[in-house]
Amino acid sequence: MARINENYRKLHAGYLFPEIGRRVAAVAEANPEAKIIRLGIGDVTLPLAPAVVDALRAAADEMGTADGFRGYGPDSGGYDFLLDAIREHDYASRGIEIARDEIFVSDGSKQDSGNFQEIFDTSCRVAVTDPVYPVYVDTNVMAGRTGAMQESGHYAGMLYLPATEANGFTPDPPSEPVDLVYLCSPNNPTGAVADRDNLERWVAYAREHDAVLVFDAAYDAFISDPALPRSIFEIPGARECAVEMRSFSKRAGFTGLRCAYSVVPAEASGRDASGGRVPLRQLWARRHATKFNAVPYPIQRAAEAVYSPGGRKQTGEQVAYYLENARVLREGLGEAGFTLFGGVHAPYIWMRTPTGMGSWECFDRLLGEAHVVGTPGAGFGPAGEGYIRISAFNSRENVAEAVTRIRGAFGA
């Protein structure tokens, strides 16, 4: 008998974004003339930068020659030309030394954040912020690290750290020990950014309790204040207790190309059953080589082009475009009396729903009356109830129109 993994049956409902897609499709079918403005899922809308497209074309042509053809990529997933560009521009430029063999190129931070838990025992206790990017929770549920979902909306055995208005949506470490902690800054969904003091407390906590921080920096390019950390490795001691994930999806429009990377420092380690130290890099390298065959060569050349002078300028302009969209949303809705957070160093607005309105109720009203798609905060965890996430990924015209429609739907 082929027994299924019963942990999958613990998952409370369908993944958030497919459910949103189902509801949007139903409204679109019922209102075929409606122009639906999608500010829900965080997918980019601007075309690829010219420098990226040129690199893709050149690499494709190169693959069509005997001398330029390449088959399987390196076991680490990354060619040296991309690894060196990452080291120089993402780390050395901020005073951080990262070795080539500490970088693992992949096809997405979503995958990395879901896969990293595989190298840890199922007995490890996990902490996440609430609200939270659902992948952190669901993949640990699938692996068997939790009990069933409770009435509170939390899974038994997982520690939830409320991210609230009171703490600026950046909670401090808990008073009890855990083994794995997922942190995301700039945060998805709240748009909050952890400052240096907050991250120093987390690194101190991880070192004291022998925990590992899984730091998701997929939106680092949106941080406009140079005083704010863009990497956990800007914090002394982080190399001993943290790994970091970054992506080209939002910084360079690679949601359709798929390219990202993780950094696993040589000093970071876990313990085996007898208490001995095991380097995490060794385990992740084995997992990576066993289950992944590298990002295609042309896409890695395209990612390298993001770091070229032209690529930095063009992709920087795209990030600035989305941040300006966020400003239009923030100011337009703020003037109408809505309470808003985020949208300064992140492409997301975290909006408090009108008094007494649930987040899914607010979602349905925006969709049904304004034909605007947001993301209900409850889909990110119980502490997200009473909020809705609005994405800045769209055209300026659509964003301005969405502000008008949202205000109209609530008589604001």
C-alpha positions in Angstrom: 0.0 0.0 0.0 1.3 3.4 -1.0 0.9 5.4 2.2 0.7 9.1 1.8 2.5 11.7 4.0 -0.2 12.4 6.5 1.5 15.8 7.3 0.1 17.2 4.1 -3.3 16.6 5.5 -2.6 19.0 8.4 -2.5 21.9 6.0 -5.6 23.9 6.8 -6.6 25.0 3.3 -5.3 25.5 -0.2 -2.3 27.8 -0.7 -3.3 31.4 -0.3 -2.6 32.6 -3.8 -4.5 29.8 -5.7 -7.5 30.7 -3.5 -7.2 34.3 -4.5 -6.9 33.3 -8.1 -10.1 31.2 -7.8 -12.1 34.2 -6.4 -10.7 36.6 -9.0 -11.6 34.1 -11.8 -15.2 33.9 -10.5 -15.6 37.7 -10.5 -14.0 38.0 -13.9 -16.4 35.5 -15.3 -19.4 37.2 -13.8 -18.2 40.6 -15.0 -16.6 40.1 -18.4 -16.4 43.8 -19.1 -14.7 44.7 -15.9 -11.1 45.8 -15.9 -9.6 44.1 -12.9 -6.5 45.7 -11.4 -4.3 43.1 -9.8 -2.4 44.4 -6.8 -2.4 41.0 -5.0 0.3 38.5 -5.8 3.7 40.1 -5.8 4.5 39.6 -9.5 6.4 42.3 -11.4 4.9 44.0 -14.5 7.7 45.9 -16.1 9.6 44.2 -19.0 13.1 42.9 -18.5 15.8 45.6 -18.6 17.6 45.9 -22.0 21.0 44.9 -20.5 19.4 41.6 -19.3 17.7 40.9 -22.6 21.0 41.6 -24.5 22.8 39.1 -22.2 20.1 36.5 -22.7 20.4 36.8 -26.5 24.2 36.7 -26.5 24.2 33.6 -24.2 21.6 31.9 -26.4 23.7 32.5 -29.5 26.8 31.3 -27.6 25.0 28.0 -26.7 24.4 27.5 -30.5 28.2 27.2 -31.1 30.5 24.3 -30.5 32.9 26.3 -28.4 30.2 28.1 -26.4 27.8 25.3 -25.7 27.3 24.2 -22.0 25.5 21.3 -20.5 25.0 20.7 -16.8 26.0 23.6 -14.6 28.3 23.5 -11.6 27.2 21.5 -8.5 26.9 24.7 -6.5 24.4 25.9 -9.2 26.5 28.9 -10.0 29.1 29.8 -12.6 32.1 31.7 -11.3 31.2 34.8 -13.4 27.9 35.1 -11.5 29.4 34.2 -8.1 32.0 36.8 -8.4 29.5 39.5 -9.4 27.4 38.6 -6.4 30.4 38.7 -4.1 31.5 42.1 -5.4 28.3 44.0 -5.7 26.0 42.5 -3.0 28.6 41.9 -0.3 32.1 43.4 -0.7 30.5 46.8 -1.6 29.1 46.8 2.0 32.2 45.5 3.6 31.2 41.8 3.8 33.5 39.0 2.7 31.8 36.0 1.2 33.6 33.1 -0.5 32.6 31.6 -3.8 31.9 28.2 -2.2 29.5 29.8 0.3 27.1 30.9 -2.5 24.5 28.5 -4.0 22.6 29.7 -7.1 19.1 28.4 -7.4 15.8 29.0 -9.3 14.1 30.9 -6.6 14.1 32.1 -3.0 10.6 30.5 -2.5 12.2 27.1 -3.3 15.2 27.8 -1.1 13.1 29.0 1.9 11.0 25.8 1.6 13.9 23.5 1.0 16.4 24.6 3.6 14.4 23.0 6.4 15.3 19.6 4.9 18.8 19.5 6.3 17.4 19.7 9.9 15.9 17.0 12.1 12.1 17.0 12.4 12.5 17.4 16.1 13.8 21.0 15.6 11.4 23.6 17.0 10.7 26.5 14.5 9.8 30.1 15.2 8.2 32.4 12.7 6.7 35.9 12.8 3.0 36.3 12.5 1.9 37.4 9.9 4.3 35.3 7.9 5.2 34.3 4.3 3.2 31.0 4.1 6.0 28.9 2.6 8.0 29.1 5.9 5.1 27.5 7.8 3.6 25.1 5.3 6.9 23.4 4.4 7.7 22.7 8.0 4.2 21.3 8.4 4.7 19.0 5.4 8.0 17.8 7.0 6.3 16.8 10.2 7.6 19.5 12.6 4.2 20.5 13.9 1.0 19.2 15.2 -2.4 19.9 13.9 -3.7 23.4 13.3 -5.4 24.8 16.5 -8.5 27.0 16.8 -6.2 30.0 17.0 -5.0 29.3 13.4 -1.6 28.4 14.6 0.0 24.9 14.3 0.8 23.1 17.5 4.5 23.0 18.2 5.5 26.0 16.2 6.3 29.3 18.0 4.6 32.3 16.5 6.0 35.8 17.2 3.3 38.5 16.8 4.4 41.3 14.4 2.1 44.1 15.4 1.7 47.8 15.1 3.1 48.1 18.7 6.4 46.6 17.8 6.6 48.1 14.3 6.0 44.6 12.8 9.6 43.6 13.8 9.3 41.4 16.9 12.2 40.8 19.2 13.5 37.3 20.1 11.4 35.2 22.4 12.2 34.4 26.0 12.3 30.7 25.2 14.8 28.7 23.1 14.0 27.5 19.6 16.2 25.8 16.9 15.2 27.5 13.6 14.0 31.1 13.1 12.6 32.5 9.9 13.2 36.3 9.4 12.2 38.4 6.4 13.4 41.9 5.9 12.1 43.9 4.1 9.1 42.0 5.3 6.6 40.2 3.2 3.7 41.0 3.9 4.0 44.0 6.2 6.7 46.0 4.3 8.6 46.6 7.6 12.4 46.7 7.7 14.5 45.4 10.6 17.0 47.9 11.9 20.5 47.1 13.1 19.6 47.0 16.7 16.8 44.4 16.1 19.1 42.2 14.0 21.8 42.4 16.6 19.4 41.1 19.2 18.5 38.2 16.9 22.1 37.3 16.3 22.8 37.4 20.0 19.8 35.2 20.7 20.8 32.7 18.0 24.3 32.4 19.4 23.1 32.1 23.0 20.6 29.3 22.2 22.6 27.6 19.4 19.8 28.4 16.9 20.0 29.1 13.1 18.5 32.2 11.5 17.1 31.7 8.0 17.2 35.3 6.7 15.1 36.1 3.7 16.4 39.3 2.0 14.5 38.8 -1.3 13.4 42.5 -1.3 16.8 44.0 -0.3 17.0 46.2 -3.4 14.0 48.3 -2.1 15.9 49.5 0.9 16.6 53.2 0.2 18.2 54.2 3.5 21.9 53.2 3.5 21.9 53.0 7.3 19.5 50.1 7.3 21.0 46.6 7.0 20.6 44.8 3.6 22.2 41.7 4.8 22.2 39.7 8.1 26.0 39.4 7.6 26.4 43.1 8.3 25.9 42.1 11.9 29.0 40.8 13.8 28.6 37.1 14.7 26.0 36.3 12.0 28.3 34.1 10.1 28.2 31.6 12.9 24.4 31.3 13.1 22.7 32.5 9.9 22.0 31.7 6.3 20.7 34.3 3.8 18.5 34.1 0.7 18.3 36.6 -2.1 16.5 36.8 -5.4 16.6 38.5 -8.8 12.8 38.2 -9.1 11.8 41.6 -7.7 15.1 43.5 -8.0 15.4 42.7 -11.7 12.1 41.3 -12.9 13.2 37.6 -13.0 9.9 36.2 -11.8 9.6 34.5 -15.2 13.3 33.7 -15.6 13.9 32.3 -12.1 17.3 33.0 -10.5 18.2 33.4 -6.9 20.9 32.4 -4.4 21.6 31.4 -0.8 24.7 32.2 1.2 25.7 29.5 3.8 28.8 30.6 5.6 31.6 28.2 6.5 31.2 28.9 10.2 27.4 28.1 10.4 26.7 24.7 11.9 24.2 22.4 13.5 24.7 19.4 15.8 24.4 15.7 15.1 22.8 13.1 17.3 25.9 12.8 19.5 26.3 16.6 19.9 29.1 17.0 17.4 29.3 20.0 15.1 28.3 19.6 11.4 28.8 22.5 8.9 25.5 23.5 7.3 27.3 24.4 4.1 28.3 20.7 3.8 24.7 19.5 4.1 23.2 22.2 1.9 25.9 21.5 -0.8 24.9 17.8 -0.8 21.2 18.6 -0.9 21.8 21.1 -3.7 23.9 18.7 -5.8 21.5 15.8 -5.3 18.2 17.6 -6.1 19.1 20.4 -8.4 20.9 20.7 -11.8 21.7 24.4 -11.8 20.0 27.5 -13.3 20.5 27.5 -17.1 23.6 29.2 -18.4 21.8 32.0 -20.4 19.8 32.9 -17.3 22.9 33.1 -15.2 24.5 35.4 -17.9 21.3 37.5 -17.6 21.7 37.7 -13.8 25.3 38.7 -14.3 24.2 41.5 -16.5 22.1 42.9 -13.6 25.4 43.9 -12.0 26.8 45.6 -15.1 26.8 49.5 -15.2 23.8 49.5 -17.5 22.1 46.7 -15.6 22.4 48.5 -12.3 21.1 51.7 -13.7 18.1 50.1 -15.5 17.1 47.7 -12.8 17.5 50.5 -10.2 15.1 52.6 -12.3 12.6 49.8 -12.2 12.8 49.5 -8.4 12.4 53.2 -8.2 9.3 53.0 -10.4 7.7 50.5 -8.1 8.6 52.5 -5.0 7.0 55.5 -6.6 3.9 53.4 -7.1 4.0 52.5 -3.4 4.2 56.3 -2.6 1.1 56.9 -4.7 -0.8 54.2 -2.9 0.4 55.3 0.5 -0.4 58.9 0.1 -3.6 58.5 -1.9 -5.1 56.1 0.5 -3.6 57.8 3.6 -5.3 61.1 2.6 -8.6 59.2 2.5 -8.2 58.2 6.1 -6.9 54.6 5.8 -4.2 53.5 8.2 -1.2 52.3 6.3 2.2 50.7 6.9 5.1 49.8 4.7 5.6 51.0 1.2 8.7 53.0 2.0 11.5 50.4 1.7 9.3 47.6 0.3 6.8 47.2 -2.6 4.0 46.4 -0.3 1.4 48.5 1.6 0.0 46.9 4.7 -3.4 48.5 5.2 -5.6 48.2 8.2 -9.2 47.2 7.1 -12.1 49.5 8.0 -13.3 49.0 11.6 -15.1 45.7 12.1 -14.3 44.3 8.7 -12.4 41.0 8.3 -9.5 40.8 5.9 -11.3 38.3 3.5 -14.5 40.5 3.7 -12.4 43.5 2.7 -10.8 41.5 -0.1 -14.2 40.5 -1.5 -15.5 44.0 -1.3 -12.5 45.5 -3.1 -12.7 42.8 -5.7 -16.5 42.9 -6.1 -17.1 46.6 -6.0 -13.8 48.2 -7.0 -12.4 45.3 -9.2 -9.1 45.7 -7.4 -7.2 42.6 -6.1 -5.3 42.8 -2.8 -4.2 40.0 -0.5 -6.1 39.3 2.7 -3.9 39.6 5.7 -5.5 36.6 7.4 -3.9 34.5 4.6 -0.5 35.3 6.2 -1.5 34.1 9.7 -3.9 35.0 12.5 -2.1 38.2 13.4 -2.8 39.4 9.8 -6.5 39.5 10.4 -7.8 43.0 10.1 -5.3 44.0 7.4 -4.9 43.7 3.6 -1.7 43.7 1.6 -1.6 45.9 -1.5 1.2 45.5 -4.0 2.9 48.3 -5.9 3.7 46.0 -8.9 1.6 47.4 -11.7 1.6 50.4 -14.1 1.4 53.9 -12.7 -1.9 54.4 -14.4 -3.4 51.3 -12.8 -2.1 52.2 -9.4 -3.6 55.7 -9.6 -6.9 54.2 -10.8 -6.9 51.7 -8.0 -6.6 54.4 -5.4 -9.6 56.1 -6.8 -11.6 52.9 -6.9 -10.6 51.8 -3.4 -11.6 55.2 -2.0 -14.9 54.9 -3.8 -15.6 51.4 -2.6 -15.4 52.6 1.0 -16.9 56.1 0.4 -13.6 57.7 1.3 
